[in-house]
Amino acid sequence: MPETTPRLPLLLLPGLLCDAAVWTAQCQALAPLAEAHVPAYGLLDSLPAMAAHVLATAPQPRFALAGHSMGGRVALEIARQAPARVLGLALLDTGYQPLPDGEAGARERSGRLALLAQARSEGMRAMGQQWARGMVHPDQLGTPLFEAILDMIERSSPAQFEAQIAALLARPDATPLLGNITCPVLLQCGRDDSWSPLARHEAMLGLLPADATLEVIEHAGHMTTMEQPDAVAAGLARWLRRCAQQPPTPT
């Protein structure tokens, strides 16, 4: 009988107010290549703590690692804390810089806290109706996909929202890490992502090793994994094949 290639362990990290639903299509599409696991962060309120939790609960010592949005920042922190455990790194619609100083940082802080106040007073879905409009391509507004995003937001609580906002406002600067990453790196970004724009990913690509790749997901905003699931999965499959060529764990 011919040998079968073992499936790679794959951790798929969700973003702010997202859960396993954000990765459902990719878990299904990538099943022949990878054994996927989607961690949850609970009420952890810092990116380092989230990363440590993922590392402590990972089902395998080494794994390929993909993170969307805030999950990409958690993935970078995992790569900082335990680089030898990461077979490959995929960063989707995310960022690497800390909260900016001055007016820009103050504006981000006040905007996030205003959304938290709305979630507490009106409920998570009402807040999501406002916030998620900027997270998708305009063609997705009012569609079943947009309702699925609102359902996902509603499954979170204001306490979780508060914890994740605290984590993002205190986010570490990952710039010094990028040039030292040695595993295969894939960046993906929606062409129309206004929250984590393409220009930020192009800048990130310039700081990564030369063999890192950037794929633009057409006709998508920030929620690429749900908006264009097939295109995202196809790129991840190519990246996973590169990850599978990584040398075994040293003994």
C-alpha positions in Angstrom: 0.0 0.0 0.0 1.3 3.5 -0.7 2.3 5.6 2.2 -0.1 8.4 3.2 1.2 11.7 4.2 0.3 12.5 7.9 -1.9 15.5 8.4 -0.2 18.5 9.9 -1.4 19.8 13.3 -3.0 23.2 12.5 -4.0 25.9 15.0 -6.5 28.4 13.6 -6.7 31.5 15.9 -9.9 33.6 15.7 -10.0 37.4 16.0 -11.9 39.9 18.1 -15.3 38.6 19.0 -14.9 35.7 16.7 -15.2 32.0 17.4 -14.7 28.7 15.5 -17.4 29.8 13.0 -14.9 32.1 11.4 -12.8 29.1 10.4 -15.5 26.6 9.6 -15.0 26.6 5.8 -11.2 26.3 6.1 -11.4 23.4 8.6 -13.5 21.5 6.1 -11.5 22.4 3.0 -8.1 21.7 4.6 -9.1 18.4 6.3 -7.1 16.2 3.9 -3.9 18.2 4.7 -4.3 19.2 8.3 -5.9 18.3 11.7 -7.3 21.7 12.7 -8.0 23.0 16.2 -9.6 26.4 17.0 -8.7 27.7 20.5 -10.8 30.0 22.6 -9.4 32.8 24.8 -12.1 32.9 27.5 -11.7 36.1 29.6 -7.9 36.5 29.0 -7.1 40.1 28.7 -3.6 40.3 27.2 -2.1 38.9 24.0 0.9 37.3 25.9 -1.6 35.5 28.1 -3.7 34.3 25.1 -0.5 33.0 23.5 0.6 31.2 26.6 -2.9 29.6 26.9 -2.8 28.4 23.2 0.7 26.9 23.8 -0.4 25.2 27.0 -3.5 23.6 25.3 -2.1 22.8 21.9 -2.7 19.1 21.1 0.8 18.7 19.5 4.3 19.9 20.3 4.7 21.5 16.9 2.0 22.9 14.6 1.3 25.2 11.7 -0.3 28.4 13.0 -2.8 30.7 11.3 -4.3 33.8 12.9 -7.0 36.1 11.6 -7.2 39.8 12.8 -6.5 39.8 16.6 -5.6 36.1 16.2 -2.8 37.1 13.9 -1.4 39.2 16.8 -1.7 36.2 19.1 0.1 34.1 16.5 3.0 36.6 16.4 3.2 36.4 20.2 3.3 32.6 20.0 6.1 32.8 17.5 7.9 35.1 19.9 7.3 32.9 23.0 8.0 29.5 21.4 9.5 29.8 17.9 10.7 26.2 17.8 7.1 24.9 18.0 5.8 26.8 15.0 6.1 25.0 11.6 4.7 27.9 9.7 2.9 31.2 10.2 -0.1 32.5 8.3 -1.3 36.0 9.2 -4.7 37.2 7.8 -6.1 40.7 7.9 -4.0 41.7 10.9 -1.3 44.0 12.2 2.0 44.1 14.0 2.4 47.6 15.5 1.5 48.8 19.0 -1.1 51.3 19.9 0.1 54.6 18.3 1.1 57.5 20.5 -0.8 60.8 20.6 -4.1 61.6 19.0 -4.3 58.5 16.9 -4.0 56.2 19.9 -6.4 58.2 21.9 -8.9 58.1 19.0 -8.6 54.3 18.8 -9.0 53.9 22.6 -12.1 56.1 22.7 -13.7 54.4 19.7 -13.2 50.9 21.2 -14.5 52.0 24.6 -17.6 53.6 23.0 -18.4 50.3 21.3 -18.0 48.5 24.6 -20.4 51.0 26.2 -22.9 50.3 23.5 -22.5 46.6 23.9 -23.3 46.9 27.6 -26.3 49.2 27.2 -27.9 47.9 24.0 -26.5 44.3 23.7 -23.8 42.7 21.6 -25.9 42.3 18.4 -26.9 46.0 18.4 -23.2 47.0 18.8 -22.3 44.5 16.0 -24.9 46.0 13.7 -22.8 49.2 13.8 -19.3 47.8 14.1 -19.4 45.0 11.6 -20.6 47.2 8.8 -16.9 48.3 8.3 -15.7 44.7 8.5 -17.1 43.3 5.2 -17.2 44.2 1.6 -20.2 46.6 1.0 -21.9 43.9 -1.1 -22.2 41.7 2.0 -24.3 44.1 4.0 -27.7 42.7 4.8 -26.8 39.2 3.5 -27.0 35.9 5.3 -23.2 36.1 5.8 -23.6 39.4 7.5 -26.2 37.9 9.8 -23.9 35.0 10.6 -21.3 37.5 11.6 -23.8 39.2 13.9 -24.8 35.8 15.3 -21.1 35.1 16.1 -20.7 38.5 17.8 -23.8 37.9 19.9 -22.3 34.6 21.2 -19.7 36.7 23.0 -20.4 38.7 26.1 -19.5 42.3 27.1 -17.0 40.8 29.5 -15.2 39.0 26.7 -15.3 42.2 24.6 -13.8 44.2 27.5 -11.0 41.7 28.0 -10.1 41.6 24.3 -10.2 45.4 24.0 -7.8 45.6 26.9 -5.5 43.1 25.1 -5.5 45.0 21.9 -5.0 48.4 23.5 -1.9 47.0 25.3 -0.7 45.1 22.2 3.1 44.6 22.0 5.2 45.8 19.1 6.0 42.8 16.9 8.2 44.7 14.5 11.5 43.4 16.0 10.2 39.8 15.7 9.4 39.8 12.0 12.9 39.7 10.5 13.8 36.8 12.7 11.0 34.4 11.7 12.5 31.4 9.8 9.4 29.3 9.1 7.2 29.6 6.0 5.1 32.8 6.3 1.9 33.6 4.4 0.1 37.0 4.6 -3.4 37.3 3.3 -5.5 40.4 3.2 -8.9 41.4 1.7 -8.5 43.9 -1.1 -11.2 46.1 0.5 -10.1 45.6 4.2 -10.5 49.0 5.7 -9.7 47.8 9.2 -6.4 46.1 8.5 -5.6 47.6 5.1 -3.5 46.1 2.4 -0.8 48.7 2.7 -0.1 47.5 6.3 0.4 44.0 5.0 2.7 45.2 2.2 4.8 47.0 4.9 4.8 43.8 7.0 6.0 41.8 3.9 9.0 44.1 3.6 10.0 43.3 7.2 9.7 39.5 6.8 12.3 37.2 5.2 12.4 37.2 1.5 10.5 33.9 1.0 7.4 35.2 2.8 4.4 35.7 0.5 1.4 38.1 0.3 -1.9 37.1 -1.3 -4.6 39.6 -1.9 -8.2 38.2 -1.5 -10.3 39.9 -4.0 -13.9 41.2 -3.3 -13.4 40.9 0.4 -13.2 43.2 3.4 -11.8 42.3 6.8 -13.7 39.0 7.2 -11.9 37.2 4.4 -12.3 33.6 5.9 -16.1 34.0 5.7 -16.4 36.3 2.7 -14.1 34.4 0.3 -13.6 31.0 2.0 -12.4 29.1 -1.0 -9.7 31.6 -1.9 -8.5 31.7 1.7 -8.4 27.9 1.9 -6.5 27.6 -1.4 -3.8 29.9 -0.2 -3.6 28.1 3.1 -3.3 24.8 1.4 -0.3 26.0 -0.6 1.3 27.3 2.6 0.6 24.1 4.4 2.5 22.1 1.8 5.5 24.4 2.4 5.1 23.8 6.2 5.1 20.1 5.7 8.7 20.3 4.3 10.0 21.7 7.6 12.6 19.6 9.3 11.5 17.4 12.2 11.8 18.5 15.8 15.4 18.3 17.1 16.0 15.5 19.6 
